[in-house]
Amino acid sequence: MLARLLARRTGPRLTLALGLTISLVYPAVAGAEEQWPGIREHLYGARLIEAGERMITLDVPYRSGNDARTVIGATLIAPAGRSIRTVTLVLDDNPMPVSAVFRLARPMTRFAFEATLRINGPTPVHIVGELDNGVLQAVQGFVKTSGMGACSAPPGSDPKAALQTLGNMEISINDQRGASDDVLLSGFARLRNQQVSMNLKISHPSHSGMQRDQISLLFIPLRYVERLEIDLDGHRFAEVTGSISLSENPEINLSIPASTQVIDVTMTDTDRTVARKSHRLTSY
């Protein structure tokens, strides 16, 4: 039943950290079958999902300029007295629809993110935010693509060469006004509750399991960023669950408190490779 709901043909099986078992698929015809009702039921059962237009602003292009590397993001602002604890990004018609999940160990009244993603074909996009009281709110968008089959397209780099830098990470900070610098402005930039954007670049081939080696024509084994653990000043801030929807060498932006001094990121991929990166912010 779940394979029918989350995919559209049988094939190699894999398990997402959320506990979702799906089948890898070839591109489906856009609009041929509405996937969201089944995805929603599996993720949330009979729980009510409220319309979230007042809480969630979705940032999705009308048409992807690069299906293998499309930036999708959202900004969530919780209702008065509430905070956000989990955000789920769903690309309904992607082979692994649940494309990224952000779990906040420190629920926030405002949270924003962006991620570079593979868009396998034209698809609805859902963002679901869960508040600290368990209330769910969601918005829907749609992205058109330049073609079909980005998840099975050949890698952009040599698979063997990509292993040499796998796990390398870069962390940088942008403040809310667009200043791109590791020096956070003291005073104004550190006003209570103000946030800055943490930019994380990860060197990883993000093999989908659907791609073929262009020489041997054999399928390249599945390997993607499965989990990111983000600590701020020695305390867990968020955990991010990835998927094959993350682009090759994925880039993720997250809003974090402007008072942050030290960022520690631990990446674990599906081959159990673990990489760590620490970044200290300076101020004056």
C-alpha positions, -999 to +999 in steps of 0.1 A: +000+000+000+027+025+010+048+017-021+017+026-042+012+058-022+047+071-023+060+056-056+047+045-089+066+013-097+084-015-079+121-013-077+150-012-052+138-006-017+152+019+008+142+032+042+141+069+051+150+078+087+114+087+092+105+051+089+090+054+054+098+026+030+094+035-006+104+023-041+127+041-064+108+051-095+112+065-130+095+098-136+057+098-135+035+119-157+027+151-139-009+151-126-014+115-135-021+107-098-024+129-069+001+117-043-005+141-014-035+124+002-016+092+006+016+109+018-004+130+043-022+100+057+010+080+062+028+109+079+000+123+100-029+098+100-062+115+108-046+145+124-061+178+113-038+200+091-048+236+090-043+260+061-010+277+068-010+307+045-008+331+075+021+312+091+041+299+062+055+317+032+068+293+005+096+303-018+095+281-049+104+291-085+077+290-112+100+269-133+133+253-123+163+267-141+183+236-132+163+205-123+193+190-105+199+220-083+167+240-075+165+262-045+133+258-024+127+275+009+101+287+033+097+312+062+075+302+091+063+327+117+044+311+146+011+325+159+013+346+191+023+325+221+034+295+200+067+283+185+077+260+157+093+226+164+092+207+131+092+216+094+087+190+067+093+196+030+075+173+006+080+171-032+049+150-039+060+134-072+097+129-064+109+093-059+114+100-022+086+126-015+096+135+021+126+154+009+138+171+041+127+173+077+139+200+102+134+191+138+142+220+162+155+210+196+149+246+206+114+256+192+115+290+175+089+317+170+104+322+135+123+298+113+135+300+077+153+276+055+165+270+019+179+239+003+192+229-031+171+200-044+167+176-073+133+180-089+125+149-108+096+164-128+067+189-124+054+184-088+033+199-061+054+211-031+041+210+004+055+226+036+041+213+069+049+231+101+042+216+135+039+239+165+049+232+201+013+224+209+011+197+182-010+219+157-001+212+121-003+239+094+006+235+057+009+253+024+011+240-012+029+253-042+040+239-076+072+238-095+076+232-132+107+216-145+129+219-177+127+181-182+120+148-165+142+124-146+167+146-126+170+119-100+183+094-126+204+119-145+242+111-146+262+127-117+278+160-124+312+147-111+332+115-114+318+092-086+353+080-076+367+115-075+338+127-054+347+103-027+380+122-021+362+153-008+331+136+006+321+151+039+340+184+035+318+212+048+319+250+047+299+272+071+293+309+067+269+335+081+246+361+065+228+386+086+192+396+079+202+426+059+223+406+035+258+413+049+279+383+039+307+381+065+318+360+094+318+391+116+284+397+131+277+433+139+276+438+176+247+458+190+220+460+163+226+426+148+223+410+183+190+425+193+169+401+213+153+374+191+170+386+159+183+359+136+210+354+111+212+329+083+237+300+086+249+287+052+261+251+051+278+237+020+284+200+020+307+181-004+287+149-011+277+131-044+242+125-032+238+094-053+201+085-057+205+048-066+188+056-099+219+069-117+242+048-140+279+049-142+286+063-177+314+038-184+301+005-169+264+014-172+259-002-138+237+016-112+257+037-088+249+025-052+226+047-032+244+072-010+231+105+004+232+128+034+209+111+058+213+133+089+227+166+100+231+174+137+235+211+143+247+223+177+250+260+187+272+270+216+274+234+228+237+226+228+216+208+202+197+233+180+183+212+152+184+179+134+179+177+096+168+144+079+179+143+042+169+122+012+178+115-024+161+148-032+191+167-019+212+179-048+248+168-054+270+189-031+239+202-013+236+236+002+213+244+031+205+277+048+189+279+082+180+308+105+197+307+138+199+331+168+221+361+162+237+356+196+254+323+184+291+321+189+301+286+180+284+263+153+291+225+153+277+204+125+279+166+123+269+149+090+261+112+087+254+096+054+237+064+044+270+045+043+275+055+080+303+080+071+305+107+097+320+141+092+322+171+115+328+208+111+331+235+137+329+272+131+335+301+155+319+334+149+337+366+157+323+400+167+336+435+174 
